[in-house]
Amino acid sequence: MLRLAKYLKPYLLSVVAAIVLLFVQANADLALPDYLSRIVNNGIQQSGVEDAVPLAIRASQMDRLALFLSADDHTLVMSHYRLAAPGSAEAAPYTGEYPALANEPVYILAQADRAALAALEQPLARALVMVSGLEQVLADPAKAAAMAQAFGVDLSRLPAGVNVFSMLAQMPAERLAGMRASAEERLASLGSGLVSQMAIAAVRAEYEALGVDTARLQRNYILRIGGVMLLISLLGGACTVTVGYLASRTAAGVARDVRRDVFRKVESFSSIEFDRFSTASLITRSTNDVTQVQMVTFMIMRMVFYAPVIGIGGVLRAIDKGQHMWWLIAVAVGVLISLILLV
């Protein structure tokens, strides 16, 4: 096969283009499951809410969150939000999106870029979970015992009608900080993923309190991610067709050149050499054997180059999703290689 490599030189540009397109196709194929999981997790399970950072939050709810934010975290959060009062010029663009803004002040996230969301996610997620837990206790006193372990305060002993958040606001800063540290320690044991999901549920409840059409939010998210998946699928399909076209042209060109050289070689045979090779053998060399070369060339460009790209890319993506999975992937790859060598 190495002797046939020289026939690929005139088609080197097509080979390189095919390899590049195979990389694009592999990335498209590997990206589709990620987008599908986003539709299931964010679109269906979380009603289209992607982050634990609310794009808008009532001022009264922000005051409750402030009870469970350290001074530095509170400064960070407030630097990213701006207050929109009912009837103000700043509130006008958001009244349709957040109907509650017509009756009460609302904090609007000033910067919704990924850097801002990443900076705010951890402190806001913890605070949202704590406030949501207390609100659940107020709605269902049976949950007070569970919250007592997290906050160190048995809320079931409080007199009826007492506003828990007003009581916490009047509590000494040292004791409130101790309660916050105890709750954060308990949340840390749950893991950041679970805390983020709990916070997203609280964000969804806040959106409902603001009057946001969460059904429309969910539908728009699913349609948006579905549209991205459709574009990625079209890109992958276009790459597949183009690679097939380039591989076919290259394989046909290589076969033509090989057949031409074989014919020229046979034409140069002497009478003695013609006696050594039968006519049927010479016909087979220039037809069937050349066809096999053409098929192998096509398979190399279409499948052999693609296999390691998709394999390595899949391993890297799997490790990126969970680094603890490396040993499982290593075992699977080892078993597959062993089976291939044995068979």
Secondary structure, DSSP 4 states (H G I P E B T S, - for coil): -GGGGGGGGGGHHHHHHHHHHHHHHHHHHHHHHHHHHHIIIIIIISTT---SS-SEEEHHHHHHHHTTS-HHHHHHHHHHEEEE-TTSTTTGGGTTT-GGGGTS-EEEES--SHHHHHHHHHHHHHHHHHHHHHHHHHH-GGGHHHHHHHHS--GGGSPTT--HHHHHHTS-HHHHHHHHHHHHHHHHHH-HHHHHHHHHHHHHHHHHHTT--HHHHHHHHHHHHHHHHHHHHHHHHHHHHHHHHHHHHHHHHHHHHHHHHHHHHHHT--HHHHHHS-HHHHHHHHTHHHHHHHHHHHHIIIIITHHHHHHHHHHHHHHHH-GGGHHHHHHHHHHHHHHHHH-
